[in-house]
Amino acid sequence: MTAIPAYVRTWTQNLTTGTPGTRIPYVSLLDTTQNYLYGKKAFLAANGCSVVWSASNGVGPANAADHTDRWVNAAAVTPRATVANASQAWIILLDGNGGQILYAFTGGSDDVAYESYSPSASFALAGVTNQRPTAPDELVITSGNTVVGTQTSADRIWHGIISADAKAYRFCVMRSFGLVGQITYVENFTPAAFGPNVTLAHPVYAGCCSSNNMTFFSNFCDNYSPSNQGAQVSIVVSGVTYACGFQFACWRGSGGVGLYCNMNFGVDLQSGGYLPYPVVMYANNTAGAKGALGTPIDLWVAQPNGYVVGDSFGTDTGWFILGSMLWPNPSNVAPTRN
C-alpha cells in the first residue's frame, strides 16, 4: 500500500477551537480583505516572525527605529490605495530566513492587495512613510489580483501553516467548498548544484498560485506567470542578481519526455485516487539560466480527479487536497471549508 508522505518540517497551523481554518463572516469585500490581511500578520507574529515597520490610518513610522505595530486589529488595515506612492495600510515582518515579508492594501478594488518578499531584508521606508516601502531585491508575490475572491456573498475561511523555525509559511482562502483568491507561500528549500557562473543569493522562494490554476496538475505546474502561478528566487548570474521566475515541475512517471507527470495511471490503493508526487523547482530562462533550481520541502502534488478542496486520503487527514497541492494538516482534523 502506498505510504502517505511524512513531514520533514514541524508545522503549526491556524486553528479555531481545534479545527483548521479561521472564518471571516461576510460583511463586505473590504471587511473580508482587512480581516484576512490582519489574520495573516497576527498568525506570523505569533509564530516566530517580528514586526519591522507598519502604517495605518495615514500614519507610518516616525523613522527607521520606530517598530510600532499599528495593525492592532482588522479595522486598522486602512486605507486602501491604488498606487504605491499614496497613503495606505502596510506592514513588514522579519521571518526565520532573515528575510522580510510585506503586506500592503494596494489595489484597484477592495478584494485586491499587494504582497512581496525581500530575501535580504532590504526594504527601505519611502520618503513619506505611510506610503509603501520598496526593496532592490523585492520578489513580488501578488499584485493587482484578488486575494479573497470577488464574490459579494458567503463567508471566507482562511488557512495558514508555518514551520517551527518560521522559514516556511503558506496561506489560502476557501469559500463554499472551493478555493478563491490565491495560495501564497514563502519557503526555504534544498538548492541544486549550479554551474560556475550561477550562484544562489538566498535559498528562499516566494510565490503564489491563483485558485483557477489549482484544478489540474498541468495548470499548477505551468510556466511562471507574475502574480498568477509559480514563484521567484534570487539568483546571481555572472555577478548580476536576478529575480528568477520558475515553475514547479515533475517528470512524467510513464517514461515520457517533458516536465509534467502523467498521473492518470497511478492509483492510490488507500483511497482509489491518484498517487502524490514530489516536485522540483525548474527555471525556464532567466538571463540564460535554465534547469533545476532545487527541491521544495513538504510540497507534494496529485491529480485531484474525484476530489474536492479539503478532501483527504481515506481516513488519514494528515494532508488534505487544495486542487493539485497537498496541504500539511498536523492537527489531523478535517478542515473547515464552508
GIMOHU-V367743 format. One line per field, one symbol per residue. phi: phi as a letter, one per 30 degrees, with the letter a starting at -180 (. if undefined). psi: psi as a letter, one per 40 degrees, with the letter a starting at -180 (. if undefined). Layout:
BEGIN
phi: ???
psi: ???
END
This chain:
BEGIN
phi: .dddecdcdcccbdbchicejbdcedcadedddeddddddedddddbjcbdcbabahiccddadddceddddaddddadcccbdcbdadaabbccddicbcccbdcadbdccbbbabcdchcdbddecddcddbbdcdcddbaicdcbicdcaidcbcbbbbddchcbabbabcahibdbibdbabadacdddcddcbbcdbdbcbaabdddccdbedddcdeebeibaiabbdbcchicdbdcdbcdbadedcidckccddcdcccdddbicbddbdbbcbddabhicbjdclbdchbbbaddeicbejdbdhcccdbbcciccccebddhceddbb
psi: hhihiiidihihihihfehhihhhhhdidddddddddddddddddefeiihdiiiifehaidaeehfhhegeiddegiihieidfihihiihihaeeeihhhhighieieehihhihhdefeiiiidheeihiiidfhhhdhheiieeiehfiiiihiiiiiidefehiiiihihfeiiibihiihiiihiihiidehihdhfhihaihideeediddddfiihhhediaiiihihhfehhihhhiiiihiheeeihieihgeeehhhedeebiiiiiiihhhdhhfehiahdahihfhiiihfheiiheiahbehfeiihgbeihhhgedfhhihe.
END
